[in-house]
Amino acid sequence: METTIQDVQNHAVRFMWSQMLLETLLQMSSPSNNTNKDLLEEARRLYANSERFLAVIEEFEREYQADDAIK
């Protein structure tokens, strides 16, 4: 397989961007409890007329664990 200088440069640029993205994500603070509270309040407002969705929102509030977000 022949690798050109352009290929190597493209890979280097992609690697650099991925490293910058990773560093940025690692430096971001984790969401506060207020973020979840705001989300739940907005969801309740939007689905105030739906007992079915309100039950799902309540279940989410009771059972959600941040560690379960990405598996």
VOBAMAR-829518 format. One record per residue: x, y, z of N, C-alpha, C, CB in turn. Coordinates in pm, whole numbers, plus 50000, padded with zeros to 5 digits. Glycine has a CB too. Layout:
<pts>
@n_X->X; n_Y->Y; n_Z->Z; ca_X->X; ca_Y->Y; ca_Z->Z; c_X->X; c_Y->Y; c_Z->Z; cb_X->X; cb_Y->Y; cb_Z->Z
...
</pts>
This chain:
<pts>
@n_X->50084; n_Y->49882; n_Z->50000; ca_X->50000; ca_Y->50000; ca_Z->50000; c_X->50088; c_Y->50124; c_Z->50000; cb_X->49904; cb_Y->50000; cb_Z->50122
@n_X->50058; n_Y->50214; n_Z->49912; ca_X->50137; ca_Y->50335; ca_Z->49901; c_X->50069; c_Y->50448; c_Z->49977; cb_X->50157; cb_Y->50374; cb_Z->49753
@n_X->50143; n_Y->50510; n_Z->50066; ca_X->50091; ca_Y->50622; ca_Z->50144; c_X->50159; c_Y->50749; c_Z->50096; cb_X->50114; cb_Y->50601; cb_Z->50296
@n_X->50079; n_Y->50845; n_Z->50058; ca_X->50135; ca_Y->50970; ca_Z->50009; c_X->50154; c_Y->51068; c_Z->50125; cb_X->50044; cb_Y->51032; cb_Z->49901
@n_X->50233; n_Y->51169; n_Z->50099; ca_X->50253; ca_Y->51274; ca_Z->50199; c_X->50120; c_Y->51339; c_Z->50233; cb_X->50354; cb_Y->51380; cb_Z->50149
@n_X->50035; n_Y->51357; n_Z->50134; ca_X->49903; ca_Y->51417; ca_Z->50157; c_X->49820; c_Y->51331; c_Z->50252; cb_X->49827; cb_Y->51437; cb_Z->50023
@n_X->49824; n_Y->51199; n_Z->50235; ca_X->49752; ca_Y->51108; ca_Z->50325; c_X->49802; c_Y->51123; c_Z->50468; cb_X->49768; cb_Y->50962; cb_Z->50278
@n_X->49932; n_Y->51127; n_Z->50484; ca_X->49991; ca_Y->51141; ca_Z->50618; c_X->49949; c_Y->51274; c_Z->50679; cb_X->50145; cb_Y->51131; cb_Z->50611
@n_X->49952; n_Y->51380; n_Z->50602; ca_X->49911; ca_Y->51511; ca_Z->50652; c_X->49763; c_Y->51510; c_Z->50692; cb_X->49937; cb_Y->51620; cb_Z->50547
@n_X->49679; n_Y->51449; n_Z->50611; ca_X->49536; ca_Y->51441; ca_Z->50643; c_X->49514; c_Y->51365; c_Z->50773; cb_X->49459; cb_Y->51374; cb_Z->50529
@n_X->49584; n_Y->51255; n_Z->50791; ca_X->49572; ca_Y->51178; ca_Z->50914; c_X->49621; c_Y->51259; c_Z->51034; cb_X->49650; cb_Y->51045; cb_Z->50904
@n_X->49728; n_Y->51333; n_Z->51016; ca_X->49783; ca_Y->51414; ca_Z->51125; c_X->49684; c_Y->51523; c_Z->51166; cb_X->49917; cb_Y->51476; cb_Z->51083
@n_X->49621; n_Y->51585; n_Z->51068; ca_X->49523; ca_Y->51690; ca_Z->51098; c_X->49403; c_Y->51631; c_Z->51171; cb_X->49476; cb_Y->51760; cb_Z->50969
@n_X->49353; n_Y->51517; n_Z->51125; ca_X->49240; ca_Y->51453; ca_Z->51193; c_X->49276; c_Y->51413; c_Z->51335; cb_X->49193; cb_Y->51329; cb_Z->51114
@n_X->49396; n_Y->51361; n_Z->51353; ca_X->49441; ca_Y->51323; ca_Z->51486; c_X->49447; c_Y->51445; c_Z->51577; cb_X->49578; cb_Y->51254; cb_Z->51480
@n_X->49502; n_Y->51555; n_Z->51526; ca_X->49514; ca_Y->51677; ca_Z->51605; c_X->49375; c_Y->51727; c_Z->51647; cb_X->49588; cb_Y->51786; cb_Z->51526
@n_X->49279; n_Y->51728; n_Z->51556; ca_X->49144; ca_Y->51773; ca_Z->51588; c_X->49079; c_Y->51681; c_Z->51689; cb_X->49059; cb_Y->51781; cb_Z->51461
@n_X->49099; n_Y->51552; n_Z->51675; ca_X->49038; ca_Y->51459; ca_Z->51771; c_X->49099; c_Y->51478; c_Z->51910; cb_X->49056; cb_Y->51313; cb_Z->51725
@n_X->49228; n_Y->51504; n_Z->51916; ca_X->49292; ca_Y->51530; ca_Z->52045; c_X->49240; c_Y->51659; c_Z->52108; cb_X->49444; cb_Y->51538; cb_Z->52029
@n_X->49222; n_Y->51762; n_Z->52027; ca_X->49169; ca_Y->51889; ca_Z->52077; c_X->49026; c_Y->51871; c_Z->52128; cb_X->49173; cb_Y->51997; cb_Z->51968
@n_X->48946; n_Y->51795; n_Z->52055; ca_X->48809; ca_Y->51769; ca_Z->52097; c_X->48808; c_Y->51692; c_Z->52229; cb_X->48732; cb_Y->51690; cb_Z->51989
@n_X->48890; n_Y->51591; n_Z->52238; ca_X->48899; ca_Y->51511; ca_Z->52361; c_X->48940; c_Y->51598; c_Z->52479; cb_X->48998; cb_Y->51396; cb_Z->52343
@n_X->49041; n_Y->51681; n_Z->52462; ca_X->49084; ca_Y->51770; ca_Z->52570; c_X->48973; c_Y->51866; c_Z->52611; cb_X->49208; cb_Y->51849; cb_Z->52527
@n_X->48901; n_Y->51919; n_Z->52515; ca_X->48791; ca_Y->52010; ca_Z->52544; c_X->48682; c_Y->51939; c_Z->52623; cb_X->48733; cb_Y->52069; cb_Z->52415
@n_X->48645; n_Y->51820; n_Z->52580; ca_X->48541; ca_Y->51744; ca_Z->52650; c_X->48584; c_Y->51708; c_Z->52792; cb_X->48507; cb_Y->51617; cb_Z->52572
@n_X->48709; n_Y->51673; n_Z->52810; ca_X->48758; ca_Y->51637; ca_Z->52942; c_X->48762; c_Y->51757; c_Z->53036; cb_X->48896; cb_Y->51575; cb_Z->52932
@n_X->48779; n_Y->51876; n_Z->52981; ca_X->48786; ca_Y->51996; ca_Z->53065; c_X->48649; c_Y->52053; c_Z->53098; cb_X->48868; cb_Y->52102; cb_Z->52995
@n_X->48547; n_Y->52006; n_Z->53029; ca_X->48412; ca_Y->52056; ca_Z->53056; c_X->48367; c_Y->52006; c_Z->53192; cb_X->48313; cb_Y->52013; cb_Z->52946
@n_X->48299; n_Y->52091; n_Z->53265; ca_X->48246; ca_Y->52047; ca_Z->53393; c_X->48123; c_Y->51961; c_Z->53369; cb_X->48213; cb_Y->52168; cb_Z->53485
@n_X->48099; n_Y->51873; n_Z->53462; ca_X->47980; ca_Y->51789; ca_Z->53449; c_X->47857; c_Y->51872; c_Z->53480; cb_X->47988; cb_Y->51665; cb_Z->53542
@n_X->47743; n_Y->51837; n_Z->53421; ca_X->47622; ca_Y->51914; ca_Z->53444; c_X->47583; c_Y->51912; c_Z->53592; cb_X->47506; cb_Y->51860; cb_Z->53359
@n_X->47532; n_Y->52023; n_Z->53636; ca_X->47490; ca_Y->52032; ca_Z->53775; c_X->47351; c_Y->51970; c_Z->53791; cb_X->47490; cb_Y->52179; cb_Z->53824
@n_X->47309; n_Y->51955; n_Z->53914; ca_X->47175; ca_Y->51904; ca_Z->53940; c_X->47070; c_Y->51999; c_Z->53885; cb_X->47154; cb_Y->51883; cb_Z->54090
@n_X->47103; n_Y->52127; n_Z->53876; ca_X->47008; ca_Y->52224; ca_Z->53821; c_X->46977; c_Y->52195; c_Z->53675; cb_X->47062; cb_Y->52366; cb_Z->53835
@n_X->47074; n_Y->52141; n_Z->53603; ca_X->47051; ca_Y->52107; ca_Z->53463; c_X->46943; c_Y->52001; c_Z->53452; cb_X->47181; cb_Y->52058; cb_Z->53397
@n_X->46953; n_Y->51897; n_Z->53532; ca_X->46851; ca_Y->51793; ca_Z->53530; c_X->46718; c_Y->51847; c_Z->53578; cb_X->46894; cb_Y->51674; cb_Z->53618
@n_X->46720; n_Y->51930; n_Z->53680; ca_X->46597; ca_Y->51989; ca_Z->53732; c_X->46529; c_Y->52073; c_Z->53624; cb_X->46627; cb_Y->52076; cb_Z->53857
@n_X->46606; n_Y->52154; n_Z->53554; ca_X->46551; ca_Y->52238; ca_Z->53446; c_X->46491; c_Y->52151; c_Z->53336; cb_X->46660; cb_Y->52329; cb_Z->53388
@n_X->46561; n_Y->52045; n_Z->53299; ca_X->46511; ca_Y->51954; ca_Z->53196; c_X->46379; c_Y->51892; c_Z->53239; cb_X->46614; cb_Y->51843; cb_Z->53167
@n_X->46372; n_Y->51844; n_Z->53362; ca_X->46249; ca_Y->51781; ca_Z->53411; c_X->46134; c_Y->51880; c_Z->53418; cb_X->46273; cb_Y->51719; cb_Z->53549
@n_X->46161; n_Y->52002; n_Z->53463; ca_X->46056; ca_Y->52104; ca_Z->53468; c_X->46001; c_Y->52135; c_Z->53329; cb_X->46110; cb_Y->52233; cb_Z->53533
@n_X->46090; n_Y->52148; n_Z->53232; ca_X->46047; ca_Y->52176; ca_Z->53095; c_X->45969; c_Y->52059; c_Z->53037; cb_X->46169; cb_Y->52208; cb_Z->53006
@n_X->46014; n_Y->51938; n_Z->53063; ca_X->45942; ca_Y->51820; ca_Z->53014; c_X->45803; c_Y->51813; c_Z->53075; cb_X->46021; cb_Y->51691; cb_Z->53046
@n_X->45793; n_Y->51841; n_Z->53204; ca_X->45661; ca_Y->51839; ca_Z->53269; c_X->45569; c_Y->51946; c_Z->53210; cb_X->45676; cb_Y->51861; cb_Z->53421
@n_X->45626; n_Y->52062; n_Z->53182; ca_X->45546; ca_Y->52169; ca_Z->53122; c_X->45495; c_Y->52128; c_Z->52984; cb_X->45627; cb_Y->52300; cb_Z->53112
@n_X->45584; n_Y->52071; n_Z->52903; ca_X->45547; ca_Y->52033; ca_Z->52767; c_X->45444; c_Y->51920; c_Z->52764; cb_X->45670; cb_Y->51991; cb_Z->52690
@n_X->45453; n_Y->51829; n_Z->52860; ca_X->45365; ca_Y->51711; ca_Z->52861; c_X->45264; c_Y->51714; c_Z->52974; cb_X->45448; cb_Y->51585; cb_Z->52870
@n_X->45227; n_Y->51832; n_Z->53018; ca_X->45135; ca_Y->51847; ca_Z->53131; c_X->45001; c_Y->51778; c_Z->53108; cb_X->45110; cb_Y->51994; cb_Z->53159
@n_X->44959; n_Y->51764; n_Z->52983; ca_X->44830; ca_Y->51703; ca_Z->52952; c_X->44839; c_Y->51554; c_Z->52921; cb_X->44768; cb_Y->51774; cb_Z->52834
@n_X->44953; n_Y->51494; n_Z->52943; ca_X->44971; ca_Y->51353; ca_Z->52910; c_X->45018; c_Y->51275; c_Z->53033; cb_X->45072; cb_Y->51336; cb_Z->52794
@n_X->44926; n_Y->51205; n_Z->53095; ca_X->44961; ca_Y->51124; ca_Z->53212; c_X->45066; c_Y->51019; c_Z->53177; cb_X->44836; cb_Y->51055; cb_Z->53269
@n_X->45059; n_Y->50966; n_Z->53057; ca_X->45154; ca_Y->50864; ca_Z->53013; c_X->45297; c_Y->50918; c_Z->53013; cb_X->45117; cb_Y->50813; cb_Z->52872
@n_X->45316; n_Y->51036; n_Z->52953; ca_X->45449; ca_Y->51095; ca_Z->52948; c_X->45494; c_Y->51146; c_Z->53084; cb_X->45453; cb_Y->51207; cb_Z->52846
@n_X->45401; n_Y->51197; n_Z->53163; ca_X->45437; ca_Y->51241; ca_Z->53297; c_X->45488; c_Y->51124; c_Z->53381; cb_X->45316; cb_Y->51308; cb_Z->53367
@n_X->45428; n_Y->51006; n_Z->53361; ca_X->45475; ca_Y->50887; ca_Z->53432; c_X->45617; c_Y->50850; c_Z->53389; cb_X->45379; cb_Y->50769; cb_Z->53407
@n_X->45646; n_Y->50864; n_Z->53261; ca_X->45781; ca_Y->50835; ca_Z->53211; c_X->45881; c_Y->50935; c_Z->53270; cb_X->45785; cb_Y->50841; cb_Z->53056
@n_X->45842; n_Y->51060; n_Z->53278; ca_X->45928; ca_Y->51164; ca_Z->53336; c_X->45956; c_Y->51133; c_Z->53483; cb_X->45863; cb_Y->51304; cb_Z->53321
@n_X->45852; n_Y->51093; n_Z->53556; ca_X->45869; ca_Y->51058; ca_Z->53697; c_X->45963; c_Y->50939; c_Z->53713; cb_X->45732; cb_Y->51026; cb_Z->53761
@n_X->45947; n_Y->50839; n_Z->53627; ca_X->46035; ca_Y->50722; ca_Z->53632; c_X->46179; c_Y->50762; c_Z->53604; cb_X->45989; cb_Y->50615; cb_Z->53530
@n_X->46198; n_Y->50847; n_Z->53505; ca_X->46332; ca_Y->50896; ca_Z->53472; c_X->46393; c_Y->50966; c_Z->53594; cb_X->46328; cb_Y->50992; cb_Z->53351
@n_X->46315; n_Y->51051; n_Z->53657; ca_X->46365; ca_Y->51126; ca_Z->53772; c_X->46405; c_Y->51032; c_Z->53887; cb_X->46259; cb_Y->51227; cb_Z->53821
@n_X->46328; n_Y->50929; n_Z->53909; ca_X->46356; ca_Y->50834; ca_Z->54017; c_X->46476; c_Y->50745; c_Z->53987; cb_X->46234; cb_Y->50748; cb_Z->54043
@n_X->46488; n_Y->50701; n_Z->53864; ca_X->46582; ca_Y->50593; ca_Z->53833; c_X->46708; c_Y->50633; c_Z->53756; cb_X->46512; cb_Y->50490; cb_Z->53757
@n_X->46712; n_Y->50753; n_Z->53701; ca_X->46827; ca_Y->50792; ca_Z->53618; c_X->46955; c_Y->50799; c_Z->53701; cb_X->46801; cb_Y->50928; cb_Z->53552
@n_X->47059; n_Y->50739; n_Z->53647; ca_X->47194; ca_Y->50747; ca_Z->53704; c_X->47287; c_Y->50792; c_Z->53593; cb_X->47239; cb_Y->50609; cb_Z->53765
@n_X->47366; n_Y->50894; n_Z->53620; ca_X->47457; ca_Y->50948; ca_Z->53519; c_X->47551; c_Y->50840; c_Z->53464; cb_X->47539; cb_Y->51063; cb_Z->53577
@n_X->47588; n_Y->50745; n_Z->53547; ca_X->47678; ca_Y->50638; ca_Z->53502; c_X->47614; c_Y->50549; c_Z->53396; cb_X->47721; cb_Y->50552; cb_Z->53620
@n_X->47481; n_Y->50550; n_Z->53388; ca_X->47409; ca_Y->50468; ca_Z->53290; c_X->47389; c_Y->50540; c_Z->53156; cb_X->47275; cb_Y->50428; cb_Z->53346
@n_X->47432; n_Y->50664; n_Z->53146; ca_X->47403; ca_Y->50745; ca_Z->53027; c_X->47467; c_Y->50688; c_Z->52901; cb_X->47452; cb_Y->50888; cb_Z->53049
@n_X->47590; n_Y->50644; n_Z->52911; ca_X->47660; ca_Y->50591; ca_Z->52794; c_X->47715; c_Y->50454; c_Z->52831; cb_X->47776; cb_Y->50687; cb_Z->52747
@n_X->47666; n_Y->50355; n_Z->52760; ca_X->47715; ca_Y->50218; ca_Z->52784; c_X->47751; c_Y->50154; c_Z->52653; cb_X->47609; cb_Y->50132; cb_Z->52858
</pts>
